[in-house]
Amino acid sequence: MKTIYIVEDHDVIRNGVLQYMSLSGYDAKGFANIEEAKEAFSKAVPDLLVQDVMLPDGDGFSFVKEMKAKYPDLPVIFLTARVDESDRILGFELGADDYITKPFSPKELMLRIQALFRRIDESSGTRQSVATYKEGSNTMVIDDDEHVLMINGNPVSLTAAEWRIVFYLASNAPNLITRAQILEECFDYSFESYERVVDTHIKNIRAKLRPGSWIDTVRGYGYRFAGKKG
């Protein structure tokens, strides 16, 4: 049974989501503030964190940044009333896997959660041979069996969403891939307003995939993996 933490100060929302999660077969635990959530993390790390942004004792963005520094592979879904695109982009820059704005449907939230867990389980269960790519004098190794990516022998820490994007681009190289394709294949949704989310993930990925220029931008179209399979 997968464990989910939800940090939400609104009692009705938190309890409603907790009930929905429990009925869906998850071990769900709710916290009204960051202090309670920190105490829970000190005892056990969940399989997923559903995080509100505006809380009485702090900022959800800052809390997720702190948790991501300790647990880079922690899946995160932001659940917030902040609808500005800049807030959504910030959430994904911090490594979130999804961002849901209020008001929302608990059913939609559960569908997003199930889709996220399905992608993670499928990735961890894939059994493929190790793929090696060259870009200039640099070498990238993608081991989907062990879920490891290395550049010049050094492991690179990627979020679940970043891993899916890199693996998808590399697996389809040298084809051009649109933002819409990335959204559909890596995130299970394809709303135009979310295409900026892809750009944010690519920006984060490029900062991690160093040295080398592994992803090319094709203006007006999307992206292409620049590594050559070797």
C-alpha beads as a LAMMPS data file, in Angstrom:
LAMMPS data file: protein, C-alpha beads

230 atoms
229 bonds

1 atom types
1 bond types

-500.0 500.0 xlo xhi
-500.0 500.0 ylo yhi
-500.0 500.0 zlo zhi

Masses

1 110.0

Atoms # bond

1 1 1 0.000 0.000 0.000
2 1 1 1.439 3.354 -1.052
3 1 1 1.596 6.140 1.509
4 1 1 0.472 9.677 0.664
5 1 1 0.943 12.783 2.794
6 1 1 -1.369 15.731 2.176
7 1 1 -0.453 19.075 3.761
8 1 1 -3.558 21.281 3.664
9 1 1 -4.806 23.676 6.342
10 1 1 -8.441 23.699 5.191
11 1 1 -10.077 20.973 7.281
12 1 1 -12.930 20.233 4.881
13 1 1 -10.638 19.901 1.869
14 1 1 -8.040 17.854 3.742
15 1 1 -10.537 15.449 5.288
16 1 1 -12.447 15.058 2.039
17 1 1 -9.302 14.204 0.106
18 1 1 -8.117 11.856 2.855
19 1 1 -11.391 9.958 2.706
20 1 1 -11.206 9.722 -1.076
21 1 1 -7.595 8.473 -0.912
22 1 1 -8.436 5.851 1.708
23 1 1 -11.363 4.574 -0.346
24 1 1 -8.975 4.327 -3.320
25 1 1 -6.679 2.015 -1.376
26 1 1 -3.928 4.375 -0.205
27 1 1 -2.477 4.881 3.252
28 1 1 -3.274 8.594 3.490
29 1 1 -2.133 10.920 6.264
30 1 1 -3.150 14.568 6.553
31 1 1 -1.401 17.526 8.183
32 1 1 -2.738 21.006 8.831
33 1 1 0.639 22.746 8.779
34 1 1 4.280 22.393 7.829
35 1 1 5.459 21.669 11.369
36 1 1 3.272 18.558 11.561
37 1 1 4.463 17.426 8.135
38 1 1 8.131 17.857 9.072
39 1 1 7.629 15.696 12.140
40 1 1 6.012 12.994 9.983
41 1 1 8.885 13.122 7.462
42 1 1 11.365 12.621 10.301
43 1 1 9.710 9.257 10.978
44 1 1 8.874 8.039 7.459
45 1 1 9.100 9.329 3.883
46 1 1 5.868 8.902 1.876
47 1 1 5.481 7.637 -1.675
48 1 1 3.842 10.956 -2.615
49 1 1 3.449 14.422 -1.122
50 1 1 0.333 16.456 -1.976
51 1 1 1.224 19.970 -0.879
52 1 1 -0.795 23.157 -0.426
53 1 1 1.166 26.378 -0.979
54 1 1 -0.353 28.894 1.431
55 1 1 -0.171 27.598 4.999
56 1 1 -0.444 29.312 8.393
57 1 1 3.139 28.535 9.416
58 1 1 5.016 28.893 6.148
59 1 1 5.200 28.630 2.397
60 1 1 4.582 25.298 0.688
61 1 1 7.090 26.077 -2.052
62 1 1 9.860 26.514 0.520
63 1 1 8.872 23.316 2.308
64 1 1 8.971 21.300 -0.919
65 1 1 12.353 22.796 -1.797
66 1 1 13.651 21.666 1.602
67 1 1 12.216 18.157 1.232
68 1 1 13.488 17.810 -2.332
69 1 1 17.004 18.653 -1.132
70 1 1 16.786 15.703 1.264
71 1 1 14.705 13.347 -0.886
72 1 1 15.325 14.169 -4.596
73 1 1 13.122 11.323 -5.837
74 1 1 10.090 12.353 -3.769
75 1 1 7.042 12.749 -6.065
76 1 1 5.131 15.974 -5.385
77 1 1 1.750 17.326 -6.469
78 1 1 0.951 20.936 -5.584
79 1 1 -2.654 21.615 -4.627
80 1 1 -3.288 25.346 -4.378
81 1 1 -5.535 28.319 -5.043
82 1 1 -2.641 30.198 -6.652
83 1 1 -3.509 30.074 -10.334
84 1 1 -0.938 32.452 -11.829
85 1 1 1.247 30.892 -14.470
86 1 1 4.350 32.137 -12.640
87 1 1 3.324 30.140 -9.548
88 1 1 2.710 27.030 -11.626
89 1 1 6.088 27.404 -13.325
90 1 1 7.784 27.878 -9.945
91 1 1 6.162 24.700 -8.699
92 1 1 7.584 22.697 -11.579
93 1 1 10.965 24.373 -11.246
94 1 1 11.053 22.991 -7.707
95 1 1 10.614 19.501 -9.128
96 1 1 6.865 18.972 -8.803
97 1 1 5.273 16.244 -10.903
98 1 1 1.893 17.966 -11.141
99 1 1 0.107 21.178 -10.123
100 1 1 -3.634 21.271 -9.462
101 1 1 -5.506 24.503 -8.813
102 1 1 -8.500 24.990 -6.547
103 1 1 -11.385 24.478 -6.806
104 1 1 -10.768 20.939 -7.984
105 1 1 -12.549 17.634 -8.212
106 1 1 -11.318 14.925 -5.815
107 1 1 -11.885 12.471 -8.641
108 1 1 -9.535 14.457 -10.891
109 1 1 -6.926 14.513 -8.129
110 1 1 -7.152 10.737 -7.728
111 1 1 -6.847 10.224 -11.486
112 1 1 -3.709 12.377 -11.491
113 1 1 -2.303 10.433 -8.528
114 1 1 -3.052 7.073 -10.124
115 1 1 -1.498 8.187 -13.397
116 1 1 1.630 9.371 -11.585
117 1 1 2.036 6.108 -9.671
118 1 1 1.401 4.122 -12.852
119 1 1 4.189 5.951 -14.685
120 1 1 6.580 5.453 -11.776
121 1 1 5.734 1.747 -11.481
122 1 1 6.041 1.216 -15.228
123 1 1 9.430 2.921 -15.284
124 1 1 10.767 0.921 -12.341
125 1 1 9.417 -2.280 -13.858
126 1 1 10.870 -1.779 -17.340
127 1 1 13.608 -4.233 -18.304
128 1 1 15.655 -2.902 -21.179
129 1 1 19.334 -3.057 -22.008
130 1 1 21.552 -0.159 -21.041
131 1 1 21.694 2.572 -23.705
132 1 1 24.814 4.680 -24.277
133 1 1 24.852 8.050 -26.031
134 1 1 27.676 10.337 -27.154
135 1 1 27.609 14.133 -27.407
136 1 1 30.996 15.552 -28.346
137 1 1 33.512 14.142 -25.870
138 1 1 30.793 13.321 -23.321
139 1 1 29.067 10.006 -22.691
140 1 1 25.611 9.436 -21.239
141 1 1 24.456 6.050 -19.979
142 1 1 20.741 5.423 -19.406
143 1 1 20.001 2.263 -17.464
144 1 1 16.231 1.897 -17.338
145 1 1 16.552 -1.400 -15.476
146 1 1 18.260 0.268 -12.508
147 1 1 16.609 3.637 -13.205
148 1 1 20.022 5.332 -13.366
149 1 1 21.396 8.038 -15.651
150 1 1 25.105 8.863 -15.709
151 1 1 27.202 11.394 -17.602
152 1 1 30.913 10.590 -17.852
153 1 1 30.446 8.080 -15.080
154 1 1 28.766 10.520 -12.683
155 1 1 25.163 9.800 -11.606
156 1 1 22.564 12.502 -12.320
157 1 1 19.626 12.940 -9.938
158 1 1 16.358 13.461 -11.836
159 1 1 12.776 13.783 -10.654
160 1 1 10.251 11.248 -11.923
161 1 1 8.943 13.746 -14.476
162 1 1 12.441 14.689 -15.646
163 1 1 13.365 11.022 -16.035
164 1 1 10.318 10.359 -18.208
165 1 1 11.124 13.314 -20.459
166 1 1 14.792 12.403 -20.925
167 1 1 13.974 8.740 -21.543
168 1 1 11.228 9.647 -24.023
169 1 1 13.436 12.087 -25.956
170 1 1 16.393 9.697 -26.022
171 1 1 14.246 6.720 -27.045
172 1 1 12.861 8.710 -29.974
173 1 1 16.124 10.337 -31.094
174 1 1 16.824 11.864 -33.555
175 1 1 13.134 12.634 -34.136
176 1 1 11.740 16.075 -33.337
177 1 1 9.299 15.940 -30.427
178 1 1 6.624 18.580 -29.844
179 1 1 5.683 19.955 -26.455
180 1 1 2.222 18.464 -26.960
181 1 1 3.752 15.020 -27.515
182 1 1 5.793 15.322 -24.317
183 1 1 2.692 16.343 -22.365
184 1 1 0.641 13.479 -23.743
185 1 1 3.284 10.766 -23.427
186 1 1 4.932 11.827 -20.157
187 1 1 2.115 13.480 -18.209
188 1 1 -1.171 11.962 -19.475
189 1 1 -2.680 15.343 -20.339
190 1 1 -2.292 17.788 -23.202
191 1 1 -3.710 21.195 -22.283
192 1 1 -2.145 24.067 -24.211
193 1 1 -1.763 26.131 -21.043
194 1 1 0.611 23.498 -19.715
195 1 1 3.109 23.672 -22.591
196 1 1 5.169 26.187 -20.625
197 1 1 5.523 23.441 -18.045
198 1 1 7.495 21.398 -20.582
199 1 1 9.853 24.338 -21.135
200 1 1 10.425 24.573 -17.390
201 1 1 11.231 20.877 -17.102
202 1 1 13.617 21.099 -20.058
203 1 1 15.366 24.066 -18.425
204 1 1 15.838 22.059 -15.218
205 1 1 17.005 18.987 -17.125
206 1 1 19.595 20.943 -19.106
207 1 1 21.019 22.355 -15.884
208 1 1 21.518 18.798 -14.609
209 1 1 22.788 17.152 -17.808
210 1 1 26.271 18.653 -17.631
211 1 1 28.703 18.622 -19.283
212 1 1 27.319 18.488 -22.802
213 1 1 24.411 19.945 -24.777
214 1 1 22.064 16.998 -24.807
215 1 1 18.755 18.610 -25.816
216 1 1 18.262 20.902 -28.814
217 1 1 15.404 23.395 -29.119
218 1 1 13.650 23.443 -32.472
219 1 1 11.954 26.839 -32.619
220 1 1 8.242 26.711 -33.266
221 1 1 8.183 22.943 -32.843
222 1 1 9.692 21.416 -29.728
223 1 1 12.823 19.501 -28.758
224 1 1 15.235 16.874 -30.017
225 1 1 17.709 14.686 -28.152
226 1 1 21.200 15.539 -29.444
227 1 1 23.061 12.476 -28.203
228 1 1 24.147 9.868 -30.727
229 1 1 23.569 6.271 -29.720
230 1 1 26.809 4.374 -29.467

Bonds

1 1 1 2
2 1 2 3
3 1 3 4
4 1 4 5
5 1 5 6
6 1 6 7
7 1 7 8
8 1 8 9
9 1 9 10
10 1 10 11
11 1 11 12
12 1 12 13
13 1 13 14
14 1 14 15
15 1 15 16
16 1 16 17
17 1 17 18
18 1 18 19
19 1 19 20
20 1 20 21
21 1 21 22
22 1 22 23
23 1 23 24
24 1 24 25
25 1 25 26
26 1 26 27
27 1 27 28
28 1 28 29
29 1 29 30
30 1 30 31
31 1 31 32
32 1 32 33
33 1 33 34
34 1 34 35
35 1 35 36
36 1 36 37
37 1 37 38
38 1 38 39
39 1 39 40
40 1 40 41
41 1 41 42
42 1 42 43
43 1 43 44
44 1 44 45
45 1 45 46
46 1 46 47
47 1 47 48
48 1 48 49
49 1 49 50
50 1 50 51
51 1 51 52
52 1 52 53
53 1 53 54
54 1 54 55
55 1 55 56
56 1 56 57
57 1 57 58
58 1 58 59
59 1 59 60
60 1 60 61
61 1 61 62
62 1 62 63
63 1 63 64
64 1 64 65
65 1 65 66
66 1 66 67
67 1 67 68
68 1 68 69
69 1 69 70
70 1 70 71
71 1 71 72
72 1 72 73
73 1 73 74
74 1 74 75
75 1 75 76
76 1 76 77
77 1 77 78
78 1 78 79
79 1 79 80
80 1 80 81
81 1 81 82
82 1 82 83
83 1 83 84
84 1 84 85
85 1 85 86
86 1 86 87
87 1 87 88
88 1 88 89
89 1 89 90
90 1 90 91
91 1 91 92
92 1 92 93
93 1 93 94
94 1 94 95
95 1 95 96
96 1 96 97
97 1 97 98
98 1 98 99
99 1 99 100
100 1 100 101
101 1 101 102
102 1 102 103
103 1 103 104
104 1 104 105
105 1 105 106
106 1 106 107
107 1 107 108
108 1 108 109
109 1 109 110
110 1 110 111
111 1 111 112
112 1 112 113
113 1 113 114
114 1 114 115
115 1 115 116
116 1 116 117
117 1 117 118
118 1 118 119
119 1 119 120
120 1 120 121
121 1 121 122
122 1 122 123
123 1 123 124
124 1 124 125
125 1 125 126
126 1 126 127
127 1 127 128
128 1 128 129
129 1 129 130
130 1 130 131
131 1 131 132
132 1 132 133
133 1 133 134
134 1 134 135
135 1 135 136
136 1 136 137
137 1 137 138
138 1 138 139
139 1 139 140
140 1 140 141
141 1 141 142
142 1 142 143
143 1 143 144
144 1 144 145
145 1 145 146
146 1 146 147
147 1 147 148
148 1 148 149
149 1 149 150
150 1 150 151
151 1 151 152
152 1 152 153
153 1 153 154
154 1 154 155
155 1 155 156
156 1 156 157
157 1 157 158
158 1 158 159
159 1 159 160
160 1 160 161
161 1 161 162
162 1 162 163
163 1 163 164
164 1 164 165
165 1 165 166
166 1 166 167
167 1 167 168
168 1 168 169
169 1 169 170
170 1 170 171
171 1 171 172
172 1 172 173
173 1 173 174
174 1 174 175
175 1 175 176
176 1 176 177
177 1 177 178
178 1 178 179
179 1 179 180
180 1 180 181
181 1 181 182
182 1 182 183
183 1 183 184
184 1 184 185
185 1 185 186
186 1 186 187
187 1 187 188
188 1 188 189
189 1 189 190
190 1 190 191
191 1 191 192
192 1 192 193
193 1 193 194
194 1 194 195
195 1 195 196
196 1 196 197
197 1 197 198
198 1 198 199
199 1 199 200
200 1 200 201
201 1 201 202
202 1 202 203
203 1 203 204
204 1 204 205
205 1 205 206
206 1 206 207
207 1 207 208
208 1 208 209
209 1 209 210
210 1 210 211
211 1 211 212
212 1 212 213
213 1 213 214
214 1 214 215
215 1 215 216
216 1 216 217
217 1 217 218
218 1 218 219
219 1 219 220
220 1 220 221
221 1 221 222
222 1 222 223
223 1 223 224
224 1 224 225
225 1 225 226
226 1 226 227
227 1 227 228
228 1 228 229
229 1 229 230
